[in-house]
């Protein structure tokens, strides 16, 4: 172990040793843990991987000290084999620790592990729980996934109203695909709501270029089929609704879904 790594780890150890018999250990401060974490991440990003072993030691020490970012990135290292052997069980273990502290990317990734059964038994209800946690913490992609779960009854009961609410939150949070999902949601109800479908078609067309080519083609096909069922008054109502929504959500332009590049 090189001297700088040893000094940082010794700092953490010494900070937790009681000063005298019967006294309480003094926990490592956030700044010290963050130093270890940042130095560990720096070493893990060396192109030649020559410092991977030292980087993992520092990252592991910061994670063991309770730093959520370190716990999350240690989980990612176990997922990708970055400085360690790939280990889905340890990936899930560290995701759980970070998610338990409200780390939104860990919540999302843990939900995905429960959805796919990666490193843990597949469990739709737990996947929904952790997607919902991430959604409540503002993750747009998680909000979209919660909406989809309500549509399909995946880990929760079916609910069109809850699906619409969460798709709209995802759309307001910059997740453009949620606008398309809302079109299909309103078309798929018993007694389709063509005015609402037209509203979301207008809003989806406003971010058309940010959508995948397949979705762009879907929009082209939907335009004629929806608008052909609307009266002039219906079209005006849909346009007014779309304009009102845009004014109420001025920052809802399409943004990257994931909050972290490591996700």
Secondary structure as UniProt FT lines:
FT   HELIX           3..15
FT   TURN            21..22
FT   HELIX           30..44
FT   TURN            47..48
FT   TURN            50..51
FT   HELIX           52..64
FT   TURN            65..66
FT   HELIX           68..80
FT   HELIX           88..100
FT   TURN            101..102
FT   HELIX           104..116
FT   HELIX           124..136
FT   TURN            137..138
FT   HELIX           140..152
FT   HELIX           160..172
FT   TURN            173..174
FT   HELIX           177..188
FT   HELIX           194..205
FT   TURN            206..207
FT   HELIX           208..210
FT   HELIX           213..227
FT   TURN            228..229
FT   HELIX           232..248
FT   TURN            249..251
FT   TURN            261..262
//
